[in-house]
Amino acid sequence: LGESVTEGTVTRWLKAVGDTVEVDEPLLEVSTDKVDTEIPSPVAGTIEKILVEEDDDAEVGADLVVIGDGSGASGADAGSDDAGAAADEPAADASEGEDLASDETAAPSTEQETPAGEAEKPADSSGGAASGEEVTMPALGESVTEGTVTRWLKAVGDTVEVDEPLLEVSTDKVDTEIPSPVAGTVLEIRVSEDDDAEVGSVLAIVGSGAAASAPAEQPAAPAPAAQEAPAAQEAPAGESAPEPAEQAPAAAEQAPAPKAADSVSGAESSGYVTPLVRKLANEAGIDLASVQGTGLGGRIRKQDVQQAIEAQKSAAPAASAPAASAAPSAPAVQVSSLRGTEEKMPRIRKVIGQRMMESLQGMAQLTTAVEVDLTRIAKLRARAKDDFAAREGAKLTFLPFLMMAAVEGLKTYPQLNSTIDGDKVIYHGSENIGMAADTERGLVVPVIKNAGDLNLAGLARQIGDLGGRAKGNKLVPDDLAGATFTITNTGSGGALWDTPIVPAPQVGILGTGTITKRPVVVQNAEGDDTIAIRSMMYLFLSYDHRMVDGGDAARFLTFMKKRLEEGAFEGELGL
């Protein structure tokens, strides 16, 4: 489960002794210090013996479970690392069972092993190796050295076009699809799902398809069984019959064995469904066939099921609305489906939590705030936003004004745009602004590179583009790298102010509160104090006191306050 991982902890068994399991069906969940993942079964059969209990540790290569025909006489030992992780294991011990540590890309296995891994065997019946173009792990950002294969969108024997998505890869920063660099047939899959791969390592072989035709024709008998069992398990009642019919056109051109394995791995258009999602849907009485998956490749995620649950709950009050209209009452409380439940912490939450703790423990952080009158900015924006959108193709929100003032402040006070490197201080020569974005997956921070070189329109376009791609999960790793200073718009959620945590190795993060209209004491042209209704906002700056003093922070915020309250942006807006 990664180069430096030597053991894992069995966190949950998804099958018990006596249960049947299909090829590639999730068998157990394993946790390491890097990732939580499901381990699929390499064979179909009956669970005869569980060798490692929940919460116990197991070394890489250790046997986890025995799978056989149910008689208890013999079975296959499933090792704790995923298929293909140990290339030096022999592949001919079929009489003693199949170990997950055996290498799927080794010499052709015996006939007994073929049904378990037939979709990923690259060699033909004569033992010839597949030939074609290598698909390698691309560079996924400056600091990213490896990624985890989360899902194959194509199986051995499937055809793929140039730039067509081939697999999904997850890193600490982003989940993304890897397109195929060539057109052809998938001849070999080198890295299994949930396995790590270094940048530059070979993921798959795509070629003419000659090498894939031989193994596809061998397992004529096992293929129907492998296809029918998962179909009955994955598809809701009443929908198992149409699924083979929809696959028939593709099966006519391709050999049946790879398609059967595709069904087993859950890579059909309906999307692979994790046990957690399936359990959540079953408990709420949600038909998964009616749920539209929003994950990559149409995968049904937990959030999709939760939305279906909320929609189901809201339908009942809507039906009784006419009767209730006569007697107004308090709105019904929308109870979250998470109430009273448990779930594993998502990977992105673990990464965020770890980095925030490291930042707090490694810095002397504190926060300074000022209050800013944005009335002039609000009036400018109201006058210009329609023409601006038509001319620039971007929405004119308050954030471009705030970001421009912040960038000008960073140029004037470079202490806030610096990095501590041992006993040195590096003052950055450009202002790369991280823009914290709240998404369904969690917090992500895309970066506007060289923001100091952009005018108001350029900032607005970058904010709109990166924000839209963040919401749609379309960011690439390079979009998230290289920030020298960060802005978080806490006010978008209605908060007045906050104490954000500085993301290392930066030394400052600016927060913007919500804009509220309220009475404020102002001076008129004669210098007399009057009370007026103004659009007010808090700006708050968290900073690393090792580099930035309170006076530095106050001067930076006061610079921004003066720039924004003067509102001299007419030239930028063409007014």
N, C-alpha and C positions, 0 to 999 in steps of 0.2 A: 504493500500500500504506500509506496514511496521509497526513494533511495535510502533515507536515513531511518526508516521505520523498521524496527526489528520485532515488534510484537503489537498486538491489539487486544482490546477488551470486548468480550461478547456482552453486548448490552441487552439484546433481546432475541429470543428464538421466535421466528414466525411460524414454525412448524413444530409439532410434538411427535414423540415416538408413536408409530402407527399411522401417521398422516402420509398421504401420497404427495409427491412433488413432481413437477414437470421440469424439463430442461429450461434453464435460464429463469425459472421462477424464483423470486426472492426467498431465501432460506433462513437467513439470520441477519442481524444488524451488528456491526463491529465499529468500535470507536478507537481512534488513535489520537495522538497529540496534534495531528494535522487535520483530520477529517472524520466525520461519521458517515458510514456508507452501508449499503446492503450487499450481502454476498449471495450471488445467484447459485443455484444448484447446477453442477456440470452434467448431471445425469437425471433421468426420470426413474422413479421407483418409490419405495416405501421407506420411511424413516425407521431404522431398526435399533439404532443406539445413538444417544447424544453423549459425546465424550468431554465436552467443555461446557460447564454450567454458566448461566447468566452471571455477570459481574466478575467472572474469572478471566485471567489473562491467558493468551496463547501466543507462542512464538510463530514467526513466519515459517510456514512449512509444516506446522503441527496439524495432526488430524483433529477435526472438529466433530464429525458425525459419520455414521455408517449408513449408507443407502443401499438397499437390495430389493429383492422381489417380495419381501414380506415374510419369508420363511425363516429368516434369521440365520440361515446356513452360510451365506456370504453376502458381501455388500461392497459398496464403494466408499472409501474414506475421503471426506471432503476436507482439504487443508484450509488453513486460515487465510492464505493469500489467494488472490484472484487467479483465474486461469491465465497461464502464460507468464507467471511471475518468476519462475525458476527454470531457466533454460537448460540446466544440466540434469533434470530429472528424466529417467527412462520412460518411454511411452509404451512399453510392451508388457506391463504388469497387469493386464486386463483380468487375469484369473484371480488376483487379490483385490481388485477394486480400483477405481480411478481416483487419483489424488489431485486436488485442485492445484497443487504445485507443479504438476507436469506441464511441459511446454507444448502448446498447441501448434507451434510452428516447427516442431522437431520432425524426424523422419516419419513416413506414413504409419499411422497407428494400426492396430489389429482390427479385425472386423467387429469384435465385441465393442470397441470404443467408438466406432464411427457414428452411431446415432447421437451420442452425447455432444459431439462437437462438429458435426458434419458441415454446419454453416460456415465455420471459420477455417476448415482445413484447406490450405492453399495448394497442396500437391495433387497432381492427377493420379489416376489409378496405376500408372506405371512408375510412380515415384518421381516424376519430373517436377521441378520447382516452377512456380508461377513466374512469368516474366512480364514486365510492364513498367510503367512510370511510378516512381516512389512518391508518395504523398507524405511530406514531413511536417512536423509541428512548427508553425511559423513563430516569429518573434512577436510576443504578445505584450510589448511594452518594454521600456528601458530596463526596469528592475526585475522583470519577470523572467525566471529561468526555466520554469516548468509549468505544466497545466494538467488537470485531471480530465480524462475522457468521461463525460457524464452520460452520453447517449450517442449511439451510431444511428444515423438517419438512413443509411444504406447497409444492406447485408451482402455477403459474398454471393456473386451471381447477378446482382442488380446492376442496371446500367446507370450511368451518371453523366451529366453534361458539364461542360466547362463552366465554372463559377456556381454550379448547383451545390447547395449545402450538403456536406458529406457526413459531418459529425458535429456534436456540441462539446465544447471544452470549457472548463471552469478554472479560474485562477482566484487568488485572494482578492483581486480587484474587480473582475468582471466575468460574466458568462457570455460566451459568444459562439457563433457558428463558424466552422472552418469549411470554406468552399473547395471543390475539387479543382486542381490546376489543369486537368486534362479531361477529355471525354473518353468514355470506354466502359468496361465492365469491372466491377470490384472483384479482383482475383484473390486478395488476401487481406485479412485484418490482423495487424501486428499487436495492437494495444487494446485490451478488453475494456469494457465499461467499468468505471470506478478505479482504473489504474492510472498512475501518473506517467507522464512522458516529458522528457527534457526538450527544450527548444532545439530543433534540428534533427530529432530522432524520427525514424520512419513509423508512420501511423498505419499506412495501408499501401497496397499495390493496385494500381488501376491500369488495365491493358486491354487487349483485343477480346479477351474472354475465352481464348482457346483452352487455357489451363483450367478454367472453372467448369468446362462442360463435362469433363469425365467424372469428377466426384458427384456432380449433380445428378448423374444418371444411375449411380450405384444403389443408394438406399431406397429402392422403390417401395419396399414393404413398410419400413418405419415411418416414411413421410406422412401418410394420412393420419397415423396415430398421433404423431407429434403436432399435427395441425389441428386436430379435432379437440384434444384435451384443453389446450389453452383457450381455444375459441369459446368453449363452454364455460370456462372459468372467467374470462375477461369480459365477455359480452353480456349485457343484461338479458333477462328472460324475453324470449320472443324475437331476439335480433341475431341469434347465432346463425340462422339460415341465410340471410342476405349477405353476410360477410364474405363467404367463399365465392358467391356470385360476383361480388364487386372485384375480387382479386383474379377472377378467371381470365380477363384479357391479358393481364401482365403475366400470368402463369403460362399462357399459351406460347409466349416468346421466351420465357426463362425456365430453367429446370426447376422442378417442384421442391427439391430439398432446401435450397437457400430461402425460398419463400416461407417454408414451414418454420425454419428457424427464426425468420423475421416475425412471424406470428407469436412464436414463443417469447421473444424478447420484448414484445409489446410495442414494436415500432410501427404499428399500423396508424392510419390516419386518426383513429380514435384516441391515440396517445397512451403512453404507459401510465398506469395508475399505481401509486405507491400504496402499501397496506394502510398507512395513516389516512390517506385520502379516501380509500375504499371504506374504511371503518367509519369515518365521519359521515360519508354519504349514506351508508346503511343505517346508522343510528338515527339520522334525520329523515329517512325514507325518501332520499333523493335518487332518482333514476339517472345514473351517470351518462346514459345515452342522450339525455336532454340537456346536459351541461356543455357549454361551449368552452373549450380549453384555450387559455390565453398564454400558455407557456410556449417555449420554443418548439416548433414542429407541431403545434396544436395540443401539447401535453396538458392534461387537466391537473391544475394545481389546487392546493388546499384553499387558496383565496377564491377560486372559481366555485368550489362547493359551498363555501361560506356565503358567497353572493346569492347562490341559488337558494340557500336556507333562508336568508333575509327576504328574498323575493317571495318565498312561500309564506313566510310569516306575515308580510305586509298585505298579501292577497286577502286574508281573512278579515282584518279590520276594514278594508276597502269595501267588502261586500255588505257590511252592516252600517256603512256611512250614512245612508239616507235616514235611518231610524235614529242615529245618534245626533244628527244635525239639529234636532229639536231641542236637545239639552246639551249645550257645550260642556266639555270636560277636558281635563288635562290630557295632553298628547300621550299616547302609549309609549312606554319606555322600550327602546329597541335593545333587547338583551343580546349580547354577543354570543355567538356559538362557542367561543373559547371559555366561557364562564364554567368553572367547575371541572375543567379538563386539564390534561397534561400533554406536553409535546416536547420534542427535542428542540434545543435552541438551534435556529438556522445558522448555517455557516457564516453568512454575512454579519449576523449579530455577534458571533464569537470574535470575528476579525475586528469589528468596530470596538467591541468591549476591550479586547486585548490592547489595541493601539491607544485607546483613551486612557487606560490604566498606566501604560508605559509613559504616556505624555505627562500625566499628573505626577507620577513618581520621579520623572527625570527633569522637571522644570519647577521654578518658583513662580506660580501663576497667580495673577490677581486681575481685577476688572475695574475699569473706569468708565463713567458714562456722562454724556451731556444731553441736553434737550434742544431740539432744533425746530424752528418754525419753517415749515415747508409750504406756506400759503402761496408764495410767489411761484414756486415750482409747480404747485397744483394748478394755478391759473395758466401758466405757460403750457402745461401738458394738455389742459382742456382745450386751449386754442389750437394746438398743433397736432394732436394725436391722429385725427382723420387724414389730413394731408400727409403726415409723416408715414402712416401705414401704406397709403397709396404710392408714395414716392420711393420708400425704402423697402417695402415688403416685410416690415417687422412692426410689432406692437410697441408703442411708446409707453412703457410702464415707468414707475418711479425708480426702479433699480438702475437703469443706465445713468441717471443723474447722480445717484449715490456712488456708483462705481467710478464714474469719472472724477468726482471730488476725492474719492479715496486714492485713486491712482496718482492724481496731482499731489496729494498729501504724502504719498510714499516717495515720490521724487524729491520732495522738499525735506522729508524726514526719513532718510534711508535706514535708520535703525530698525524701523518696523518691517523693512524688506530685506532682512539679513538672515544669516544662518551661523550658528556657533559650531566650529569645527575644531574640537580639542581646545588648544589655547589660541586659536585664530578666530577672527570674525570675517565672514564673507559677505560683502555688500553686493547684492545682485545687480547686474546691469540691465535687467528688464523686469517688468512687473507682470508676472504670471498669476492671474487671479483665480483661485479656486472658488467655485460657486456651489455651495451646499444645496443639494436637491433632495426633497423628500419623495420617495417612490414606494410602490407596493412592496418591492423587495427589501427596502430599507434605505438608509442614508448613502448617497453617492455624491462625489465632489468632482464634477468635470471642471476642466481648467481652460480659461481664456488665455492663450499664449500671447505675449507681447501686447498686453492691454494698453500699455503706455503709448503705443503707436496708433491706437484707434481713436476715431472721433466718436461722438455720441451715437450716430447711426450705426457705426461698426460695432460698438458695444451692444447696442440693441439687437442687431442681427445675430451676434454670437450668443447672447443670452437666450434668444428665442430658439436658435438651432440646438444648442447643447441641452437646454431645458426640455425641449420636445423629445430629443433622442434619449435623454435620461428616463423620462416617463415611459417611453416605448421600449426600453431595454435594448437600445440600439447603439450604446456607447462601445467604443473599442478601448483597449487598455491605454493607448497613448493619449486618449482624451482625459484620462484620470491622473496623468503623471506630470510632474514638473512645477507644481504650484509653489510660489514664494510667499503668498499672503492669501488669506481666505475671507470671504464674506458669507455670512449666513443670514438669510431673511427670516428671522424668527417671527416677525410681525405678520407673515402670510397666514399664520395659524391663529392670529388674534392676540398674541402675547405682547405686553407692553415692553418688557425687556428681559434679558437673560444673562447668564454668566457662561458663555461658551468656552469649551476647552480648546486650547491652542494645539493644532495638529503638528507634531514634530515632523521634520526639523525646523518648521517655521517658528517665528517668534511672536506672531500676532494674528488675531482673528477679529474681524469687525462684525458686530451684530446690529441688525436694524429692526426696530420694533414696529408695531402697527401704528398707523396714522389715525389720530382721533381729533375731532373738532371739539374745542372747549374754550371757555373764556380765559383770556390772557391779558395781562397788563402790558400795554405797548405805549410808545411815545409818538405823538403826532408831529407835524412839521414844526410847530412852535416849541417842541420839547416838553409839552404837557403830557402827563400820564392819563391814558384812557383805557377802557376795557373793551376788547374786541374779540370776536370769535375767530380763532386761528386753527390751521391744520398743524398739529404738533406731533413730533416723533422723538423717541429716545434713540440715540446711537450709543452703543456700548462696545468697548474694546478690551478684550482679554489679551494679556501679553506676558512674555517670559521676563521676569524681573532680573534675571541674570544679565540680560542685554538691554532692556528698556526700563527706564526709571519712570516714576509717576509724572514727572515734568514732561518727559518726552511724549507720554501718552496723552496728557492734557493738551500739549501744543498741537499734536496731530488732530485730535478731535475738534479743537477750537478752529483750526484751519478749515476742516470740513464744514463746521457749523457756519462760519463766515461765508464760505463759497456757496453753500446751498441757500442761505437766507438772502444773499444778494441776488441770486437767481439770474445771473448774467449768462444765459444760454441761448439768447435769441439768435445769435449767429449760427450756432449749431443746428437750430431748428428752421432756419430760413425765414425768420420773422423780422 
